[in-house]
Amino acid sequence: MNRSTPPTVLIVPGLRDPMPDQHWQEILADRIPNTRTVPPLSHDRLSRAAQVAALDSALAGITGPVVIVAHSAGVLTTVHWAQRHRRPVAGALLATPPDFTAPLPDGYPSLETLREHGWLPTPRAPLPFPSIVAASTNDPLAAFDRVTGLARSWGSRVQDLGPVGHLNPGAGYGTWPRAEQLVRELS
């Protein structure tokens, strides 16, 4: 990668609904220059194929190096995208991926719904770019050992965040200062 060209940071959100409190990805996008966000889908929101297509479309509009910053189901979107598409990526910060093979808490899609929409199985092939998986020790959407197992299969470095829940406003995370440092490490 040409280190003289700063990368575009591409935010890949999960399947979250709009929230009254700002998400750390939105705050990060405001703080880092040259940031873009994969737009949320209004149609086929639960479709893995539609989410992957939206990511691919966003990447197609970027020239030069890219660092992906994905959260939750955005991590799985990124991993599914990487299995079929080849575009140079400088690195990816993959924060608190969910475990779609275990029942999710109330208010989240069922495993059957996720399967029907193409999210399963979760890819386990190594990613073709450097990556850091930021893992929570008390994430209600994924056990720490499951996340570290995914990270190993993807060839990702694990960053143990401690007990940060799902690293979202519901867990008290609007601002997540560590994100900027991890993005710099990948740039």
C-alpha positions in Angstrom: 0.0 0.0 0.0 1.2 3.5 -0.8 1.5 5.0 2.7 1.6 8.6 1.3 -2.1 8.2 0.3 -4.3 8.2 3.4 -6.9 5.4 3.2 -10.6 6.0 2.9 -12.3 4.6 6.0 -15.5 2.8 5.1 -18.0 2.3 7.9 -20.0 -0.9 7.6 -22.9 -0.8 10.1 -24.8 -3.8 11.4 -28.5 -4.3 11.1 -29.3 -1.8 13.8 -32.3 0.4 13.7 -31.8 4.2 14.1 -31.1 5.1 17.7 -31.6 8.3 19.7 -28.0 8.1 20.9 -25.2 8.4 18.4 -23.3 5.1 17.6 -19.5 5.0 17.9 -19.2 4.4 14.2 -21.1 7.7 13.5 -18.8 9.6 15.9 -15.8 8.0 14.3 -17.0 9.1 10.9 -17.3 12.6 12.1 -13.7 12.6 13.6 -11.7 10.9 10.8 -11.3 12.7 7.5 -12.1 10.8 4.3 -14.7 8.5 5.8 -17.7 7.0 4.0 -20.5 4.9 5.3 -22.3 2.0 3.6 -25.9 3.4 3.4 -28.5 1.5 5.4 -30.9 -0.5 3.4 -34.6 0.3 3.4 -35.6 -2.8 1.4 -34.3 -6.3 2.0 -32.5 -5.1 5.2 -32.1 -8.6 6.5 -30.8 -10.0 3.2 -27.2 -11.0 3.4 -26.9 -10.7 -0.4 -28.3 -7.2 -0.3 -26.0 -6.1 2.5 -23.0 -7.6 0.6 -24.1 -5.9 -2.6 -24.3 -2.5 -0.8 -20.8 -3.0 0.6 -19.5 -3.9 -2.8 -21.2 -0.9 -4.4 -19.7 1.4 -1.7 -16.2 0.0 -2.3 -16.6 0.4 -6.1 -17.0 4.1 -5.5 -13.6 4.5 -3.7 -10.3 4.8 -5.4 -7.1 4.2 -3.4 -6.5 2.4 -0.1 -9.5 1.4 2.1 -9.8 0.5 5.8 -13.1 -1.1 6.6 -14.6 -0.5 10.1 -17.4 -3.0 10.6 -19.6 -3.6 13.7 -21.9 -6.5 14.6 -23.6 -7.9 11.5 -21.5 -5.5 9.4 -18.6 -7.8 10.4 -20.4 -10.8 8.9 -21.3 -8.7 5.8 -17.6 -7.9 5.4 -16.5 -11.5 5.8 -19.2 -12.8 3.3 -18.1 -10.0 0.9 -14.4 -11.1 1.2 -15.2 -14.6 0.2 -16.4 -13.6 -3.3 -14.9 -10.3 -4.2 -11.3 -9.2 -4.7 -10.6 -5.6 -4.2 -7.5 -4.5 -2.3 -8.3 -3.6 1.3 -5.6 -2.2 3.6 -7.2 -3.7 6.7 -10.4 -4.1 8.6 -11.5 -3.4 12.2 -14.1 -6.0 12.9 -15.9 -5.0 16.1 -18.1 -7.4 18.2 -19.3 -9.9 15.5 -22.5 -11.7 16.5 -22.7 -15.4 16.7 -25.5 -16.3 14.3 -25.3 -20.0 15.2 -26.6 -19.5 18.8 -30.0 -18.1 19.8 -30.0 -14.3 20.0 -31.7 -12.3 22.8 -35.3 -11.2 22.4 -35.8 -8.5 19.8 -33.3 -9.9 17.4 -34.0 -12.1 14.3 -34.4 -15.8 15.0 -31.8 -18.3 13.7 -34.3 -19.5 11.2 -34.9 -16.0 9.8 -31.1 -15.4 9.6 -30.6 -18.8 7.8 -33.5 -18.0 5.4 -31.8 -14.6 4.6 -28.4 -16.2 3.8 -26.4 -15.4 6.9 -25.5 -19.0 7.7 -23.1 -20.6 7.5 -20.6 -18.0 8.8 -17.5 -18.0 6.5 -14.4 -19.3 8.2 -11.8 -18.9 5.4 -8.9 -16.6 6.1 -9.5 -13.0 5.1 -7.3 -11.6 2.2 -6.3 -8.5 4.2 -5.1 -7.7 7.7 -7.8 -7.5 10.3 -8.4 -6.9 14.0 -11.4 -8.5 15.7 -12.4 -6.4 18.7 -14.1 -8.8 21.1 -16.2 -8.2 24.2 -16.0 -10.6 27.1 -19.7 -10.1 27.9 -21.4 -9.6 24.6 -25.0 -10.8 24.7 -24.8 -11.6 21.0 -21.7 -13.8 21.1 -19.6 -15.7 23.6 -16.0 -14.5 23.8 -14.6 -18.0 22.9 -16.8 -18.1 19.8 -15.6 -14.7 18.6 -11.9 -15.6 19.2 -12.5 -18.9 17.3 -13.9 -16.9 14.3 -11.0 -14.5 14.5 -8.5 -17.3 14.4 -10.2 -18.8 11.3 -10.2 -15.4 9.6 -6.5 -14.9 10.4 -7.4 -11.8 12.5 -5.6 -10.4 15.6 -7.9 -10.4 18.6 -8.2 -7.3 20.7 -9.8 -8.2 24.0 -12.0 -5.2 25.0 -13.1 -6.6 28.3 -16.7 -6.3 29.4 -18.1 -3.8 26.9 -21.4 -5.6 26.1 -22.2 -5.3 22.4 -20.1 -2.1 22.1 -23.2 0.0 21.2 -25.2 2.9 22.7 -27.3 0.3 24.6 -24.1 -0.8 26.3 -23.0 2.8 27.0 -20.8 3.2 23.9 -21.5 6.3 21.9 -17.8 7.4 21.9 -15.2 4.6 21.6 -11.8 6.3 21.6 -9.9 3.0 21.0 -11.4 2.8 17.5 -9.3 5.6 16.2 -6.1 3.9 17.5 -7.1 0.6 15.9 -7.9 2.3 12.6 -4.4 4.0 12.6 -2.8 0.6 13.2 -4.5 -0.7 10.0 -3.8 2.4 7.9 
